[in-house]
């Protein structure tokens, strides 16, 4: 749905997922991605930052990097992408 650029349908799916009690971290990252796709950068950043840390391959850090990049914040983007690489390398080295 997101790839087809049907952001309204993506939002409806998120609303249904919220009713099903999807884990908070994953749900918040999806909401942040929706805000990013709509161009609501400050909102996307706030949501992504408030998402609990999750043991993944750097999904949150990657999203934060994309948001900072779109906000013309190369320093913030670089830091986020470095964090993403650190998390990813931990998975590969284990």
Secondary structure as GFF3:
##gff-version 3
##sequence-region A 1 94
A	DSSP	alpha_helix	7	19	.	.	.	ID=ss1
A	DSSP	alpha_helix	24	37	.	.	.	ID=ss2
A	DSSP	alpha_helix	41	50	.	.	.	ID=ss3
A	DSSP	alpha_helix	59	70	.	.	.	ID=ss4
A	DSSP	alpha_helix	74	93	.	.	.	ID=ss5
###
